[in-house]
Amino acid sequence: MIARIVAAIDLKAGDAAVEIGPGQGALTQRLLDAAGRLEVVEIDRDLAALLRHRYADQPRFVLHEADALQVDWRAMAAARGARLRLIGNLPYNISTPLLFRVLQAADAILDMHFMLQREVVDRIVAAPGTAAYGRLTVMLAPRVTAQRLLDVGPGAFRPAPKVASSVVRLAVLDALPDWARAPLYGAVVTAAFGQRRKTLRNSLSRYLSAPQIGALGIDPGARAETLTPVQFGALAQAAAAVLH
């Protein structure tokens, strides 16, 4: 499974590879071999000490004993002179906050390969109209293209967890699409999905009236999970125009 994951990531020599949360280093040596240089971010003091000792004679291994939620990704990319390729097996409790934290520095990131709880990957890659489609899907859509690479069962871990995992590739888009540039995009998406059973006329009533929603070619009686990210962009642009 480790070999399959590393092959799917497809690191090349010279890539600015960064492993987040290497733990005991199950992937670390293979990533280092593939890229020729590897930076790792590890918050656990004991694990950082283990890695520091193990790689003491490898100058192309760079350890940052830090919280990934606090790392300055732009500064790291500037120091490397290239956009970063992030890799990690992320704990469930920080996966979503870390994704959005990293995407604040999207111009410094080339792509991300993360192992996440399978239900989180289901949400990231979901299509409109499906049960997994939601706020996370729509908020990531303007920033990345997402692809599920492979599923990883509990038996691949020791000890085996109670949940299944998946590896996802998130390729960062070069620029924010015009349809997602409205400052209210996040607020409109959050309001629409805040109460999933509500129709748009109710969930977005503080921003737009039913006729205003209808004027965009969107049914005000529809629910959030049926709309594409581009349609959310249109709603956000209209809401911004109304407020001004």
C-alpha positions as CSV (number, residue, x, y, z in Angstrom):
1,M,0.0,0.0,0.0
2,I,2.9,2.4,0.8
3,A,4.4,1.7,-2.6
4,R,1.0,2.3,-4.3
5,I,0.5,5.6,-2.5
6,V,4.0,6.9,-3.3
7,A,3.6,5.8,-7.0
8,A,0.3,7.7,-7.1
9,I,1.9,10.9,-5.8
10,D,4.5,10.6,-8.5
11,L,7.2,12.9,-7.0
12,K,10.0,13.9,-9.3
13,A,13.6,14.8,-8.4
14,G,13.7,18.5,-7.5
15,D,10.0,18.8,-6.4
16,A,9.5,20.9,-3.3
17,A,8.0,18.1,-1.3
18,V,6.7,18.6,2.2
19,E,5.3,15.8,4.3
20,I,2.8,16.8,7.0
21,G,2.7,14.6,10.1
22,P,5.2,11.9,9.1
23,G,4.7,10.1,12.4
24,Q,7.1,7.2,12.5
25,G,8.1,7.7,8.9
26,A,6.1,5.0,7.0
27,L,6.3,7.1,3.8
28,T,9.2,9.4,4.6
29,Q,12.2,7.6,3.2
30,R,10.4,6.8,-0.1
31,L,9.4,10.4,-0.5
32,L,12.9,11.5,0.2
33,D,14.3,9.1,-2.3
34,A,11.8,10.2,-5.0
35,A,12.2,14.0,-4.5
36,G,15.9,14.1,-3.4
37,R,15.0,16.5,-0.7
38,L,12.1,16.4,1.8
39,E,10.8,18.8,4.4
40,V,8.6,17.4,7.1
41,V,6.3,19.1,9.6
42,E,5.8,17.2,12.8
43,I,4.2,18.6,16.0
44,D,4.8,15.6,18.3
45,R,8.0,16.2,20.2
46,D,8.9,12.5,20.7
47,L,8.2,11.7,17.0
48,A,10.3,14.7,15.9
49,A,13.2,13.5,18.1
50,L,12.9,10.0,16.5
51,L,13.0,11.5,13.0
52,R,15.8,13.9,13.9
53,H,17.9,11.0,15.1
54,R,17.1,8.7,12.2
55,Y,17.9,11.3,9.5
56,A,20.8,13.0,11.3
57,D,23.2,12.0,8.5
58,Q,20.9,13.1,5.6
59,P,21.3,16.9,5.0
60,R,18.5,16.8,2.4
61,F,16.0,15.9,5.1
62,V,14.7,19.1,6.8
63,L,12.6,18.8,9.9
64,H,10.2,21.5,11.1
65,E,9.0,20.8,14.6
66,A,5.8,22.8,14.3
67,D,2.0,22.8,14.1
68,A,0.9,22.5,10.5
69,L,-1.9,24.9,11.2
70,Q,0.6,27.6,12.0
71,V,3.2,27.1,9.3
72,D,3.9,29.9,6.9
73,W,3.6,28.0,3.6
74,R,4.5,31.1,1.5
75,A,7.7,31.5,3.4
76,M,8.6,27.8,2.9
77,A,7.8,28.0,-0.8
78,A,9.9,31.2,-1.1
79,A,12.8,29.4,0.6
80,R,12.6,26.5,-1.8
81,G,12.1,28.7,-4.8
82,A,9.1,26.6,-6.0
83,R,5.5,25.9,-5.2
84,L,5.1,23.1,-2.6
85,R,3.8,19.6,-3.1
86,L,2.1,18.7,0.2
87,I,1.7,15.1,1.4
88,G,0.2,13.8,4.6
89,N,-2.0,11.4,6.4
90,L,-4.2,13.9,8.2
91,P,-6.1,13.3,11.4
92,Y,-9.9,13.7,11.0
93,N,-10.1,16.6,13.6
94,I,-7.7,18.9,11.7
95,S,-8.3,17.8,8.1
96,T,-10.8,20.5,7.1
97,P,-9.2,23.4,9.0
98,L,-5.8,22.5,7.5
99,L,-7.2,22.4,4.0
100,F,-8.6,25.9,4.3
101,R,-5.5,27.1,6.1
102,V,-3.2,25.8,3.3
103,L,-5.5,27.3,0.6
104,Q,-5.0,30.8,2.1
105,A,-1.6,30.4,0.6
106,A,-2.8,28.7,-2.6
107,D,-0.3,30.6,-4.8
108,A,2.5,28.8,-2.9
109,I,1.0,25.3,-3.4
110,L,1.2,23.2,-6.5
111,D,-0.8,20.2,-5.2
112,M,-1.8,18.2,-2.2
113,H,-2.0,14.4,-1.7
114,F,-3.7,13.7,1.6
115,M,-5.0,10.5,3.1
116,L,-8.2,11.4,4.8
117,Q,-11.2,9.6,6.4
118,R,-13.1,8.2,3.4
119,E,-16.3,10.1,4.2
120,V,-14.3,13.4,4.0
121,V,-13.0,12.4,0.5
122,D,-16.5,11.4,-0.4
123,R,-17.6,15.0,0.4
124,I,-14.7,16.6,-1.4
125,V,-15.3,14.8,-4.7
126,A,-19.1,14.6,-4.6
127,A,-21.3,15.7,-7.5
128,P,-24.3,18.0,-7.1
129,G,-27.5,16.2,-6.1
130,T,-25.7,13.4,-4.1
131,A,-25.9,12.9,-0.4
132,A,-22.2,13.7,0.2
133,Y,-22.3,17.0,-1.7
134,G,-22.2,20.0,0.7
135,R,-20.4,23.1,1.9
136,L,-16.9,21.4,1.8
137,T,-17.4,20.4,-1.9
138,V,-18.5,23.9,-3.0
139,M,-15.9,25.8,-1.0
140,L,-13.0,23.8,-2.4
141,A,-14.3,23.8,-6.0
142,P,-12.9,27.3,-6.9
143,R,-9.5,26.4,-5.5
144,V,-8.7,22.9,-6.6
145,T,-9.6,20.0,-8.8
146,A,-10.1,16.9,-6.7
147,Q,-9.5,13.3,-7.6
148,R,-9.8,10.2,-5.5
149,L,-6.7,8.1,-6.1
150,L,-7.2,5.0,-4.0
151,D,-9.1,3.6,-1.0
152,V,-7.2,2.3,2.0
153,G,-8.9,-0.2,4.3
154,P,-8.4,-0.4,8.0
155,G,-6.2,-3.5,7.6
156,A,-3.4,-1.4,6.1
157,F,-2.7,0.1,9.5
158,R,-1.4,-1.2,12.8
159,P,-3.4,-1.0,14.9
160,A,-6.4,-1.1,12.6
161,P,-8.7,2.0,12.9
162,K,-12.4,1.8,13.0
163,V,-12.8,3.9,9.8
164,A,-11.7,3.5,6.2
165,S,-9.5,6.0,4.5
166,S,-8.9,7.3,1.0
167,V,-6.1,9.2,-0.7
168,V,-7.1,12.3,-2.6
169,R,-5.2,14.5,-5.1
170,L,-6.0,18.2,-4.9
171,A,-4.4,20.1,-7.7
172,V,-4.4,23.8,-7.0
173,L,-5.9,26.0,-9.7
174,D,-3.7,28.8,-11.0
175,A,-6.3,31.5,-10.3
176,L,-9.6,31.9,-8.6
177,P,-12.4,31.7,-11.3
178,D,-14.3,34.9,-12.0
179,W,-17.5,33.3,-10.7
180,A,-16.0,32.7,-7.3
181,R,-14.6,36.2,-6.8
182,A,-17.7,37.7,-5.1
183,P,-16.8,38.5,-1.5
184,L,-20.0,36.8,-0.3
185,Y,-19.3,33.5,-1.9
186,G,-18.4,31.8,1.4
187,A,-21.2,33.4,3.3
188,V,-23.9,32.4,0.7
189,V,-22.6,28.8,0.6
190,T,-22.6,28.6,4.4
191,A,-26.1,30.0,4.6
192,A,-27.5,27.7,1.9
193,F,-26.1,24.6,3.5
194,G,-26.8,25.7,7.1
195,Q,-30.1,24.0,7.1
196,R,-30.1,21.5,4.2
197,R,-33.8,20.9,4.2
198,K,-34.6,24.5,3.6
199,T,-35.2,25.8,0.1
200,L,-33.0,28.7,-1.3
201,R,-35.9,31.2,-0.9
202,N,-35.7,30.5,2.9
203,S,-32.0,29.9,3.5
204,L,-30.9,32.9,1.5
205,S,-33.7,35.3,2.4
206,R,-31.3,37.7,4.1
207,Y,-29.4,38.1,0.9
208,L,-31.8,37.6,-2.0
209,S,-35.6,37.5,-2.6
210,A,-37.2,34.6,-4.5
211,P,-37.6,36.7,-7.6
212,Q,-34.0,37.8,-7.5
213,I,-32.9,34.1,-7.3
214,G,-35.3,33.2,-10.1
215,A,-33.9,36.0,-12.3
216,L,-30.6,34.1,-12.3
217,G,-32.3,31.1,-13.8
218,I,-32.2,29.2,-10.4
219,D,-35.3,27.8,-8.9
220,P,-35.9,29.5,-5.5
221,G,-37.6,26.3,-4.4
222,A,-34.5,24.2,-4.9
223,R,-32.3,23.0,-2.1
224,A,-28.6,23.8,-1.8
225,E,-27.3,20.3,-2.7
226,T,-28.8,20.6,-6.2
227,L,-26.7,23.6,-7.2
228,T,-23.3,23.7,-9.0
229,P,-20.5,25.8,-7.6
230,V,-20.9,28.1,-10.6
231,Q,-24.5,28.7,-9.6
232,F,-23.4,29.6,-6.1
233,G,-21.0,32.0,-7.6
234,A,-23.9,33.7,-9.5
235,L,-25.9,33.9,-6.2
236,A,-23.0,35.5,-4.4
237,Q,-22.4,38.1,-7.1
238,A,-26.1,39.0,-7.1
239,A,-26.1,39.2,-3.3
240,A,-23.1,41.5,-3.4
241,A,-24.8,43.7,-6.0
242,V,-27.9,44.0,-3.8
243,L,-25.9,45.0,-0.7
244,H,-24.2,47.8,-2.7
